[in-house]
């Protein structure tokens, strides 16, 4: 990822000792929470690399949980995130992952609330910046720097054209798009980074498109 300005290196306004281990972790947790669409009842958090070795001392665990509570990087409640999550009925399991991983500060979050589930895998790459590597089992990449539309749909002819046309009619500019599918004509996911967040009306139009099963927005700012 290319840093665009000095603030990408210094990091955002934040609570915590490290932009990579706390601010980035909070943003990853928050992205996972928004993917689920509600407060999780249970979270399995698998840590890799440096995250796994130093998360306790750097407050990475509290930052991830704070993100799951939908707290921003500078929310003063972050140090108390574990207690607040417990009070709200969330159970959390931390574990260390094994095998290959693409970045030293890598985490996989598996969330559940009733029948609803969500899974995000991503990395904190410095300066509070993150990289999304996987959403709900799909290999889609995102930066989290812009409002991000995530559309689950069938891999059918015309779906992407319908989505991009709806965004254009809503006067939304696409900055980046990534698509993955589980099989030809099977389940697929499209991730689109936009210059502005789509309105509720535009989101509803996308959800109503043929072959679209779900559309959500991840907006960390």
N, C-alpha and C positions, 0 to 999 in steps of 0.2 A: 504494500500500500504506500502511496506517495503522500507525505505530509504537505499540506497546502499552505500553512503559515506557522508562525512561531507558537501560537496557542495550541496547535496540535501536538507540539513537543512538550510544552510546559504542563499542559493538562487543564481540565476545567475547574471551576469552582467546586470544591469538594470537602467532604469530611473524611479524614483518614490519612495515613502516612504515605500512601503510594498511589500515583495516578494509574499505574498498570495493575496493581494488586487490589486496589479498592475502588477507584472510580470506574475503571474498565469492568471490574467484576459486577458492580452495581448496575451498569448499563446492560450487561449480559443477562442478569437476573430479571431486569425490567422488561427486556425484549421477550424473554420466555413467558413472563406473566402476561404480556399483551398478546402473545401468540395464543395462549390458553383462553384469554378473554375474561378472566375472573380470578379471584383469589384461590390459589390451589389449596386443596385439603391435605395433600401429601406431595412432597418433593424428594426425589432421589437426585443427589448432586454428586457426580463423579468427577474428581479432580485429577489432572495430569501434570507431569513435569514440575515446574517451580510452584505452581498453584498447590500441588499435592504436598510439597515439602515444606512450604512456608505459610500456608493459608492462615494458621492460627495466630502467628505473631504479627502478620500484616493486616489482620482484620478482613481477609478475603471472604471468610465464612459469613461475617456480619453484613458485608457489602452485598453478597449474593442474595442473602435472605431479605435485606432491605429492598433490593431490586424486585424480588418476588412480591413484596408489599406495595410495589409501584412507587417507591421513593426515588427521587432524583439524587444525583451525586452529592449535592450540598444539603440534603435534608438532615436537620439536627437529630432526627430520631434514629439514624443509622446505627449508632453505637448500642442502641437498645433493641435492635431489630429482632434478635432471637427471642427475647422476652415478649415482645409485641406479637410475634408470629405465634408463639405458644398460647398467648391470651386469646388470639383469634381462631384457635383450633387447628393450626397448621402443624403437621408432623414433618420432620426433616431428617433425612438420612444422608450423611456424608460418607464417601468412600474414595479410595485411591484406585484410579484406573491403570490398566496395563496395556502393552502393545504399542503400536505406532500412533503418533499424534502429530499434527502439523505445526504446533507452536508450543514453546515452553509454558505459556500461561493459557492452558486449554481446559475447558470444562464442558461437561454434558449435563443438561438439566432435563429430568423427566418429571412431568407434572401431571397430577390427577385432581379432578374435582367431579365427583359423581361419575357419570359415564364419559365425561369429556376428558381427553388426554392431549398433551402437547409435549414435544421434545425439541430442544434446541442444543446444538453443539457449536461452540465458538471460542474465540481467543481474544485476550486482551493484549494489544500489540504496542502499548506505550502511549503516554500522553492522554490517557482516558479513552483512547480510540479502541474500537473493537472490530473484529471480523466475524461475521456469521458464516459458518461452513455448512450447516445442515439444519433443516427445519422439517420436523415430522417424517424423518426418513428420506427426505429428498435432498439431493446434492445441489443446493442453491447457495450462492454467495451474496453477501451484502455487507455494507459498511456501518449501518446504523446512523450515519451522519445526516440522512435526509428522511422525510416521511416515506415509509416503505409499505407498499401495497403487496399483500401476499394472497394469491388466489389459488385455491384448490379446484381442480376441474378435470374433466376427462380429456384425453389426448385426441381431440376431434378437429376436423377441418374447420377453419374459420373462427375458432375460439379466441386466439390471440388477436386477430383482426378486430373482433367485436370488443375486446377489452381495450385495446389501444384507441379505437374509434370513440368509445365512451369517455375515455380520459381526455381525448382531444376536444370533444364536444363540451366537456366540463372545464376547458381552458387550463388543463394541467399538462406540464411539460415533463417528458420522461428523460431522466438523466442516465439511467442504467437499467438493464433488464437481464434476468437470467431464468432459464427454464430447465426443468428436469422432469423425466417421466419414468414410471416404473416398468412400462412395457408399451409397445406400439398399440395405440387405441385403448390404453389402460389409464390408470390414475396419473395425474400430472400436477405440477406446481409451477406457478410463475411468480417470481419476485421482481417488483418494479420499484426503483427509487425515483421519487418525484421531487420537483422543486417546491411543491406545496402540498399540504395534506388534502386529500379529497373530502368533499362535503359528505354529509350523511346521505344526501340525495344521490350523489354519484356512486357511493358505495352500494346503496340499495339497487341502483340500476345494474351494477356489475353482478351482484348476487343473483339478480333475476335473469341473467343471460343463460341461454341454453347451454347445458353441459357444465355450468359452474356450480360447485357444491358449497363453497364457502369463500368469503372474502373478508379479510381483516386488515387493519392498519397498525403497523409498529411505528410509533412516533416518540422518540426518546427526548425530544427537545420541546 
